[in-house]
């Protein structure tokens, strides 16, 4: 008879923990989020980061937004007829489990168009990343000097559960 109450407590603990496992299905992270500083009067800028997904199913970054720009788009660089060009990524970017997606100069990036203010080294600004499954995730971008490669950007994380 003493076994039954202990077993019931264990079973109730497992049932109570079940919602935590379901919430974990939405876990994505953006790390090393940064942007290059812009000269006064610049109309555009870019933000970079590394996205990771530690769940069992793929997610997709489908949109980005920020108060520092009139328009924010997911972009990449493509070689067309021997010329490197920037293009918007239609449909978003897949974030597969266990495979980091790196946004970096010369590759994927978050394009900030119609800047409302100069991006100044040492300052930060907020980006809102929208995923198909995880929903909206707020991240903070650190502004690095013009010409920076992001290697000295903060290593803070932003994620959703």
C-alpha positions in Angstrom: 0.0 0.0 0.0 2.9 2.4 0.6 4.0 1.8 -3.0 0.8 3.2 -4.5 1.0 6.8 -3.1 4.7 7.1 -4.3 3.8 5.7 -7.7 0.9 8.2 -8.0 3.2 11.1 -7.1 5.7 10.0 -9.8 2.9 9.6 -12.4 1.5 13.1 -11.6 5.0 14.6 -11.8 5.4 13.1 -15.3 2.0 14.4 -16.4 2.8 17.9 -15.1 6.1 17.9 -17.0 4.5 17.0 -20.3 3.7 20.6 -21.3 7.3 21.6 -20.9 8.3 19.0 -23.5 5.7 20.4 -26.0 6.9 24.0 -25.4 10.5 22.9 -26.2 9.3 22.1 -29.8 9.3 25.9 -30.4 12.9 26.5 -29.3 15.1 28.5 -31.7 18.0 30.8 -30.9 19.8 33.7 -32.5 23.3 34.3 -31.3 26.1 36.7 -32.1 23.5 39.2 -33.4 25.3 42.3 -34.8 25.2 45.0 -37.4 27.9 47.2 -39.0 27.9 50.9 -38.2 26.7 53.2 -40.9 28.1 56.6 -42.0 25.8 59.7 -41.4 23.0 59.8 -43.9 23.3 56.2 -45.0 19.9 54.8 -46.2 20.6 51.1 -45.7 22.4 48.8 -43.3 22.6 45.1 -42.5 22.4 42.7 -39.5 24.0 39.3 -39.1 23.7 36.4 -36.7 23.7 32.6 -36.3 20.4 30.8 -36.0 20.1 27.4 -34.3 17.2 25.0 -33.8 17.6 22.4 -31.1 14.3 20.7 -31.7 13.4 17.6 -33.7 11.6 19.5 -36.5 12.6 22.1 -39.0 11.5 25.7 -38.7 11.7 28.6 -41.1 12.7 32.2 -40.6 10.0 34.0 -42.7 10.2 37.6 -41.7 12.2 40.2 -39.8 11.3 43.7 -38.5 12.9 46.6 -36.7 12.0 50.1 -35.6 15.4 51.4 -37.0 14.3 50.9 -40.6 11.3 51.5 -42.8 11.6 48.1 -44.3 13.4 44.9 -43.3 14.0 41.9 -45.6 15.9 38.7 -45.5 18.6 38.9 -48.3 21.5 36.9 -49.8 24.2 37.5 -52.3 24.1 35.7 -55.6 26.6 35.6 -58.5 24.8 36.7 -61.7 26.8 36.9 -65.0 30.0 37.3 -63.0 28.6 40.1 -60.8 27.7 39.7 -57.2 24.2 41.0 -56.5 22.0 41.2 -53.4 18.5 39.6 -53.6 15.6 39.1 -51.3 15.2 35.5 -50.1 11.6 34.6 -51.2 9.8 32.3 -48.8 12.3 32.6 -45.9 15.3 30.5 -44.7 15.1 27.0 -43.4 16.5 26.4 -39.9 17.1 22.6 -39.7 17.6 20.9 -36.3 21.3 20.7 -35.4 22.4 22.8 -38.4 23.3 26.4 -37.7 22.4 29.0 -40.3 25.0 31.8 -40.4 24.1 35.3 -41.6 27.3 37.0 -42.5 28.8 39.7 -44.8 28.8 38.4 -48.4 26.0 35.8 -47.6 22.7 35.7 -45.9 21.8 38.9 -44.0 19.0 41.0 -42.6 18.7 44.1 -44.9 17.7 47.3 -43.1 16.3 49.7 -45.7 15.3 53.3 -45.1 17.2 53.7 -41.9 15.5 56.0 -39.5 18.8 56.7 -37.7 22.5 56.2 -38.0 23.8 52.9 -36.7 26.5 53.9 -34.2 29.2 51.6 -32.8 28.5 50.5 -29.3 24.7 51.1 -29.6 22.1 48.3 -29.9 18.7 47.9 -31.5 16.0 45.4 -31.5 15.1 43.0 -34.3 11.9 40.8 -34.3 12.4 37.6 -36.2 9.3 35.7 -37.2 9.5 31.9 -37.7 6.8 29.5 -39.1 6.7 27.4 -35.9 8.4 29.4 -33.2 6.5 32.7 -33.9 8.1 36.0 -33.1 11.5 36.2 -31.4 13.0 39.5 -30.2 16.7 39.8 -30.4 19.1 42.6 -29.7 21.8 43.6 -32.3 25.0 45.1 -31.2 26.4 47.8 -33.6 30.0 47.2 -34.5 32.4 49.6 -36.3 32.3 50.0 -40.0 34.3 47.1 -41.6 33.8 44.8 -38.6 33.5 41.1 -39.3 31.4 40.3 -36.2 34.1 38.3 -34.5 34.1 40.7 -31.5 30.3 41.0 -31.3 28.6 40.0 -28.0 27.6 36.4 -27.6 24.3 37.1 -26.0 21.3 34.9 -26.9 17.7 35.4 -27.7 15.2 32.6 -27.9 11.6 31.6 -27.4 10.1 28.7 -25.6 
